[in-house]
Amino acid sequence: MPGRSLLFSVLSITGKCIAQTNGMDMSMDGPMDLATGNMVNYLHFTPGDNLWFLGWVPRSAGAMVGACIGIFLLALIERWIAACRAVMELHWSRQASVAVSEKLDSTRSLLPIPTRPKRLTPPFIPEHDIVRGIMFAAQALLGYLFMLAVMTYSLGFIFALVVGLGVGETLFGRYSGYAHLH
């Protein structure tokens, strides 16, 4: 069976080539189009890290300062959104309890007093709940952007973020604290 031995030799040679390369071109001789940043995995102050987008790579000291100012301002905005959410939650809960009491007053004459339903959660009010969802999504997006900035290990980005969150909490934290007390 000479055909069978030829078939086995062809398959073994092909199998070795496929196994060695795994079907992928792993050569590093060509240009690396996507390698525009110098990602390092330790804390550093050097510029050159990708910040959120492939083309956003602050390479000079001025560009790093600009990126840090942007991160600082986004941190302020995140704390402002948190304060707005807390104040709006207080306002919305008051409006929802008024709506529930008005509804109960309208149905009070129809129901005997012992069987009045007690509602533990406020009703779905689209004007409140859609805005609540959008604000939460904005906060979540900013949180993920902050996480990605921290994952660059750039101390400039990390300090800008921490200082921005601290200043934002100093400016706006009293509103969320006040809303939770009332």
Backbone bond lengths (Angstrom), bond angles and torsions (degrees), N, CA, C in turn:
res aa  C-N    CA-C-N  psi(-1)  N-CA   C-N-CA  omega(-1)  CA-C   N-CA-C  phi
1 M - - - 1.425 - - 1.520 110.10 -
2 P 1.316 115.66 73.80 1.462 118.74 179.98 1.521 111.73 -67.78
3 G 1.318 119.27 -28.97 1.472 121.31 179.98 1.516 111.60 -66.34
4 R 1.337 114.34 -35.59 1.465 118.45 -178.00 1.530 110.72 -69.82
5 S 1.319 118.64 -41.23 1.462 120.62 178.84 1.523 110.94 -67.04
6 L 1.334 116.74 -35.54 1.469 120.06 176.73 1.524 109.95 -65.62
7 L 1.310 117.49 -40.66 1.459 122.00 178.91 1.533 110.59 -63.29
8 F 1.342 117.55 -43.95 1.460 120.70 179.29 1.527 111.77 -65.17
9 S 1.317 117.17 -38.91 1.462 118.99 179.50 1.521 111.08 -68.18
10 V 1.331 118.02 -38.56 1.472 120.68 177.78 1.528 109.98 -65.72
11 L 1.327 116.94 -43.79 1.464 120.37 179.64 1.522 111.70 -65.43
12 S 1.323 117.39 -38.61 1.462 118.97 -179.64 1.520 111.28 -68.84
13 I 1.331 117.72 -37.97 1.471 120.49 177.14 1.527 109.85 -67.15
14 T 1.333 117.71 -44.79 1.457 121.75 179.31 1.522 110.16 -64.03
15 G 1.333 116.40 -40.99 1.458 120.39 178.99 1.506 111.75 -62.90
16 K 1.331 117.43 -39.51 1.459 120.20 178.31 1.520 110.84 -65.26
17 C 1.332 117.70 -41.50 1.463 120.42 -179.96 1.523 110.76 -65.70
18 I 1.322 116.46 -42.78 1.458 119.42 179.46 1.509 110.61 -67.67
19 A 1.325 117.84 -40.44 1.457 120.80 -178.86 1.521 111.17 -67.42
20 Q 1.319 117.46 -35.58 1.451 119.58 -178.41 1.523 111.75 -72.42
21 T 1.311 117.46 -37.59 1.465 119.24 -176.92 1.516 112.95 -100.79
22 N 1.325 116.85 -12.99 1.451 121.97 -178.05 1.525 111.20 57.42
23 G 1.321 116.57 23.23 1.448 121.02 177.81 1.510 114.32 74.53
24 M 1.332 118.32 8.21 1.466 120.87 -177.06 1.518 109.71 -121.78
25 D 1.313 116.34 146.74 1.453 121.51 174.86 1.520 107.98 -86.13
26 M 1.301 117.45 106.80 1.459 122.10 -175.75 1.528 112.16 -102.90
27 S 1.317 117.41 16.35 1.460 118.65 -178.66 1.519 110.25 -71.08
28 M 1.293 117.14 145.58 1.460 123.36 -179.78 1.525 110.76 -106.31
29 D 1.335 116.40 19.27 1.460 119.82 -176.71 1.524 112.15 -79.29
30 G 1.323 118.53 -26.98 1.451 121.93 -176.74 1.525 112.13 -80.35
31 P 1.325 117.18 169.29 1.467 120.28 179.92 1.528 110.69 -70.99
32 M 1.302 116.41 148.93 1.461 122.95 177.88 1.520 107.77 -101.56
33 D 1.312 116.84 93.85 1.459 121.35 -176.89 1.524 112.95 -66.46
34 L 1.318 118.06 -31.86 1.448 120.67 -175.17 1.524 113.35 -88.32
35 A 1.293 118.55 -9.40 1.462 121.09 -177.08 1.517 110.10 -86.63
36 T 1.339 117.05 75.42 1.459 119.81 179.81 1.505 112.03 -98.87
37 G 1.316 119.56 -17.30 1.453 121.90 -179.70 1.513 111.13 -111.64
38 N 1.323 115.30 164.32 1.465 121.33 178.94 1.520 108.11 -106.50
39 M 1.306 118.72 75.18 1.456 122.13 -176.91 1.518 109.58 -72.43
40 V 1.333 115.57 119.77 1.460 121.21 176.09 1.521 107.87 -118.84
41 N 1.320 116.81 152.27 1.451 120.41 -174.82 1.524 112.97 -106.57
42 Y 1.316 116.11 44.18 1.457 121.94 173.15 1.521 108.01 -149.09
43 L 1.319 116.85 158.72 1.463 120.83 -178.51 1.526 109.99 -64.54
44 H 1.331 115.92 134.49 1.459 120.61 -176.18 1.527 110.55 -156.41
45 F 1.311 115.60 162.49 1.456 122.57 175.73 1.525 112.46 -107.66
46 T 1.300 118.66 0.41 1.467 121.05 -174.83 1.525 110.97 -75.40
47 P 1.329 118.06 141.58 1.466 120.82 177.48 1.527 110.55 -76.74
48 G 1.314 115.89 171.46 1.456 120.93 174.93 1.513 115.14 114.92
49 D 1.331 118.16 7.91 1.468 120.79 179.44 1.522 110.30 -91.32
50 N 1.326 116.05 143.83 1.468 120.67 173.62 1.519 108.37 -67.75
51 L 1.319 116.10 129.37 1.459 120.52 176.80 1.516 108.33 -115.85
52 W 1.312 117.13 97.43 1.462 126.78 173.10 1.521 114.77 73.49
53 F 1.314 120.36 -35.85 1.458 121.85 -178.22 1.520 108.68 -130.44
54 L 1.310 115.49 154.45 1.456 120.87 -177.92 1.520 111.65 -60.54
55 G 1.318 117.18 -39.27 1.457 120.12 -177.49 1.512 114.77 -84.70
56 W 1.333 118.09 -7.85 1.459 120.60 -178.17 1.523 108.76 -96.51
57 V 1.327 114.71 88.79 1.460 121.53 -179.59 1.519 107.81 -127.59
58 P 1.334 117.87 96.11 1.465 119.15 178.44 1.527 110.47 -66.79
59 R 1.322 115.95 113.62 1.470 120.68 -175.79 1.527 113.03 -103.40
60 S 1.317 118.16 -23.33 1.470 120.24 -179.28 1.523 109.72 -107.37
61 A 1.315 115.90 169.73 1.464 120.40 179.59 1.525 110.31 -64.29
62 G 1.314 117.71 -38.77 1.460 120.90 178.59 1.519 112.45 -65.13
63 A 1.316 116.01 -39.89 1.462 119.74 177.54 1.530 110.75 -66.85
64 M 1.327 117.65 -36.71 1.472 120.51 176.24 1.524 110.98 -64.75
65 V 1.324 116.65 -41.62 1.467 119.91 178.46 1.526 109.59 -63.31
66 G 1.325 117.31 -42.36 1.456 120.53 177.85 1.521 112.43 -62.67
67 A 1.322 117.22 -42.39 1.461 121.00 178.16 1.530 110.39 -64.94
68 C 1.320 116.89 -40.18 1.464 120.30 179.34 1.526 111.09 -66.84
69 I 1.323 117.54 -37.86 1.470 120.63 176.25 1.527 109.50 -64.30
70 G 1.333 117.08 -41.01 1.461 120.20 177.20 1.519 112.24 -61.86
71 I 1.323 117.08 -43.88 1.469 121.21 178.09 1.524 110.18 -64.07
72 F 1.334 116.65 -41.99 1.461 121.27 177.87 1.532 110.93 -58.62
73 L 1.333 116.97 -46.13 1.468 120.82 -179.78 1.530 111.64 -66.48
74 L 1.321 117.62 -38.25 1.458 120.02 176.41 1.527 111.27 -64.69
75 A 1.330 117.20 -35.01 1.463 120.38 176.71 1.528 110.43 -66.49
76 L 1.330 117.38 -39.65 1.463 120.45 175.29 1.526 110.96 -61.57
77 I 1.322 116.33 -43.20 1.468 121.21 179.87 1.528 110.51 -62.92
78 E 1.321 117.51 -39.66 1.456 120.07 179.68 1.525 110.82 -62.85
79 R 1.318 118.52 -42.53 1.461 121.51 178.59 1.533 110.75 -68.76
80 W 1.330 117.49 -34.18 1.461 121.38 177.03 1.531 110.11 -65.62
81 I 1.338 116.48 -43.25 1.468 119.94 177.81 1.525 110.17 -62.21
82 A 1.336 117.64 -40.26 1.464 120.65 178.64 1.527 111.01 -62.48
83 A 1.337 117.07 -41.33 1.465 120.30 178.16 1.527 110.83 -66.92
84 C 1.327 116.70 -41.88 1.473 119.92 177.86 1.524 110.64 -62.05
85 R 1.309 116.65 -41.90 1.474 119.43 178.49 1.515 111.17 -60.95
86 A 1.326 117.22 -42.79 1.467 120.21 -178.42 1.524 111.08 -65.12
87 V 1.325 116.99 -44.38 1.466 120.18 179.41 1.522 110.22 -66.09
88 M 1.314 116.42 -40.69 1.460 119.44 179.66 1.524 111.17 -68.02
89 E 1.318 118.41 -35.05 1.466 121.11 176.59 1.523 110.25 -60.54
90 L 1.327 116.99 -42.03 1.460 120.65 177.50 1.523 110.44 -61.64
91 H 1.320 116.30 -47.46 1.465 121.47 179.09 1.527 110.84 -62.19
92 W 1.320 116.57 -44.99 1.463 120.65 -178.37 1.528 111.70 -66.23
93 S 1.329 117.33 -38.11 1.467 118.76 179.83 1.523 110.63 -66.60
94 R 1.327 117.10 -36.54 1.472 119.76 176.52 1.525 110.49 -66.11
95 Q 1.332 116.63 -43.21 1.463 119.18 178.75 1.527 111.75 -65.47
96 A 1.310 116.94 -37.68 1.463 120.27 -179.92 1.529 110.34 -67.56
97 S 1.332 117.55 -40.20 1.468 118.62 179.00 1.522 111.14 -68.04
98 V 1.333 117.79 -33.10 1.469 119.97 174.57 1.521 109.85 -65.70
99 A 1.325 117.31 -43.04 1.466 120.69 179.51 1.522 111.05 -63.58
100 V 1.322 117.47 -40.57 1.460 120.82 179.23 1.525 110.34 -67.13
101 S 1.335 117.67 -43.19 1.469 119.20 -179.63 1.524 111.46 -66.88
102 E 1.326 117.82 -36.28 1.464 120.07 175.73 1.527 110.69 -64.25
103 K 1.311 116.91 -40.62 1.459 120.41 178.90 1.526 110.77 -66.32
104 L 1.344 116.65 -40.41 1.460 119.99 177.71 1.523 111.26 -66.08
105 D 1.331 117.01 -38.63 1.461 119.98 177.81 1.515 111.20 -62.81
106 S 1.321 116.64 -37.68 1.465 119.20 -179.74 1.526 112.12 -71.33
107 T 1.342 117.06 -28.69 1.468 119.97 -179.97 1.523 112.51 -98.73
108 R 1.337 117.54 -2.32 1.468 120.88 -176.50 1.525 111.54 -61.25
109 S 1.313 116.73 -38.72 1.466 118.69 -178.18 1.528 111.56 -69.78
110 L 1.344 116.57 -22.07 1.453 119.34 -179.21 1.522 113.40 -85.72
111 L 1.333 117.08 -26.97 1.464 120.99 -176.20 1.525 111.05 -109.13
112 P 1.308 116.92 142.41 1.470 118.04 171.60 1.529 109.83 -65.88
113 I 1.286 117.19 153.89 1.466 122.25 -174.16 1.533 112.77 -60.24
114 P 1.345 122.27 -43.09 1.469 119.60 -177.56 1.527 114.27 -66.96
115 T 1.343 119.19 -21.13 1.462 119.69 -176.29 1.524 112.82 -99.67
116 R 1.316 118.10 13.21 1.459 119.26 177.45 1.530 110.31 -62.70
117 P 1.329 117.13 131.62 1.480 118.28 -178.82 1.529 111.09 -73.31
118 K 1.318 114.83 142.63 1.465 120.19 174.43 1.513 107.71 -106.14
119 R 1.293 114.94 123.46 1.460 120.67 -177.37 1.527 108.42 -98.11
120 L 1.321 116.68 125.72 1.456 121.19 179.88 1.518 112.32 -91.26
121 T 1.314 117.77 -28.35 1.456 121.17 178.92 1.518 109.20 -112.99
122 P 1.319 116.53 146.49 1.467 118.27 178.15 1.521 110.51 -69.26
123 P 1.307 116.87 157.18 1.470 119.26 -179.77 1.521 111.01 -71.22
124 F 1.333 115.39 160.58 1.471 120.60 175.60 1.522 108.09 -75.08
125 I 1.314 115.61 117.69 1.460 122.12 176.96 1.526 105.71 -119.36
126 P 1.331 118.19 109.87 1.471 120.48 -173.31 1.531 113.81 -55.01
127 E 1.314 117.48 -38.48 1.475 119.85 -179.67 1.527 111.59 -62.38
128 H 1.304 117.25 -29.25 1.460 121.06 179.35 1.526 111.48 -89.03
129 D 1.316 115.34 -49.48 1.459 119.50 -169.81 1.522 113.72 -74.23
130 I 1.310 118.00 -31.08 1.470 119.74 176.61 1.523 109.98 -69.15
131 V 1.330 116.40 -43.43 1.475 120.06 177.26 1.524 110.24 -63.67
132 R 1.333 116.97 -40.17 1.463 120.91 177.45 1.529 110.59 -59.52
133 G 1.320 116.64 -44.00 1.460 120.45 179.24 1.515 112.97 -64.57
134 I 1.335 116.69 -41.22 1.471 120.30 178.51 1.518 110.87 -64.65
135 M 1.317 116.85 -42.40 1.468 119.73 179.97 1.524 111.10 -66.26
136 F 1.318 116.64 -39.45 1.462 119.56 177.49 1.525 110.92 -64.73
137 A 1.339 116.39 -42.01 1.468 120.03 178.90 1.531 110.62 -62.41
138 A 1.331 117.20 -38.88 1.471 120.36 177.59 1.520 110.66 -63.82
139 Q 1.323 116.43 -42.39 1.465 119.27 177.48 1.524 111.47 -64.69
140 A 1.316 117.26 -40.88 1.466 120.18 178.84 1.521 110.81 -64.10
141 L 1.335 116.98 -42.36 1.466 120.56 177.89 1.522 110.80 -60.20
142 L 1.320 116.80 -46.22 1.462 119.29 178.28 1.527 111.08 -62.97
143 G 1.316 117.42 -38.43 1.459 120.04 177.95 1.515 112.28 -61.42
144 Y 1.333 116.68 -42.04 1.469 119.89 177.84 1.531 111.22 -68.57
145 L 1.323 117.82 -38.10 1.464 119.57 176.22 1.523 110.85 -63.13
146 F 1.335 116.33 -39.29 1.461 119.74 177.77 1.529 110.81 -65.28
147 M 1.323 116.45 -39.92 1.461 120.41 178.47 1.535 110.15 -60.87
148 L 1.329 116.33 -43.83 1.467 119.25 179.48 1.524 111.53 -66.21
149 A 1.324 117.54 -35.55 1.470 119.99 177.16 1.522 110.58 -65.57
150 V 1.316 117.39 -40.28 1.465 120.92 178.73 1.526 110.38 -67.22
151 M 1.324 117.10 -34.00 1.461 120.65 -178.37 1.523 113.47 -69.83
152 T 1.332 117.96 -7.31 1.463 119.72 173.30 1.523 111.38 -77.61
153 Y 1.324 117.68 -12.22 1.464 124.39 -177.00 1.522 112.84 64.25
154 S 1.316 117.47 15.28 1.462 120.76 178.42 1.525 109.06 -81.34
155 L 1.311 116.51 116.69 1.460 120.26 -178.54 1.527 111.77 -63.74
156 G 1.314 117.70 -30.29 1.459 119.79 176.03 1.514 111.22 -61.64
157 F 1.322 117.00 -45.82 1.469 121.02 178.15 1.531 110.99 -64.35
158 I 1.331 116.00 -42.58 1.463 120.15 -177.53 1.525 110.44 -65.74
159 F 1.332 117.58 -46.34 1.465 120.12 179.24 1.529 111.24 -63.45
160 A 1.326 117.55 -42.15 1.465 120.34 178.52 1.522 110.65 -60.46
161 L 1.315 116.88 -40.33 1.461 121.29 179.77 1.527 111.64 -67.36
162 V 1.317 116.95 -48.27 1.465 120.70 -177.75 1.527 110.58 -65.62
163 V 1.319 117.29 -43.38 1.465 120.09 178.89 1.531 110.21 -66.13
164 G 1.323 117.47 -41.01 1.460 120.56 178.09 1.510 112.21 -62.58
165 L 1.336 117.79 -42.68 1.463 120.31 176.96 1.523 111.32 -65.35
166 G 1.323 116.87 -38.36 1.471 120.24 178.21 1.519 112.50 -66.49
167 V 1.326 116.74 -44.77 1.465 120.41 177.89 1.529 109.96 -65.59
168 G 1.325 116.40 -41.30 1.461 119.83 178.32 1.516 112.37 -62.56
169 E 1.312 116.78 -40.42 1.468 119.94 177.53 1.522 110.45 -67.50
170 T 1.337 116.89 -36.72 1.460 120.28 176.90 1.529 110.65 -63.08
171 L 1.319 116.60 -42.40 1.466 120.84 -178.55 1.522 113.05 -74.81
172 F 1.334 117.66 -41.73 1.457 120.97 -169.66 1.526 114.77 -115.32
173 G 1.314 118.68 -7.36 1.452 121.42 -175.32 1.511 113.74 -64.56
174 R 1.329 117.04 -29.34 1.461 118.99 -178.45 1.523 112.05 -66.26
175 Y 1.331 116.84 -26.20 1.460 119.56 179.48 1.522 111.20 -71.49
176 S 1.317 116.81 -42.11 1.460 118.30 179.39 1.523 110.48 -71.68
177 G 1.324 118.21 -34.34 1.458 120.62 175.89 1.511 111.71 -65.86
178 Y 1.325 116.82 -40.51 1.463 121.84 178.95 1.526 110.23 -65.59
179 A 1.315 116.37 -42.03 1.462 120.23 -178.70 1.522 111.09 -65.52
180 H 1.321 118.18 -34.68 1.465 120.08 -179.33 1.531 111.95 -76.19
181 L 1.328 117.83 -21.61 1.452 120.53 178.97 1.522 112.15 -79.13
182 H 1.310 117.35 -24.78 1.478 120.26 -175.18 1.469 112.46 -108.14
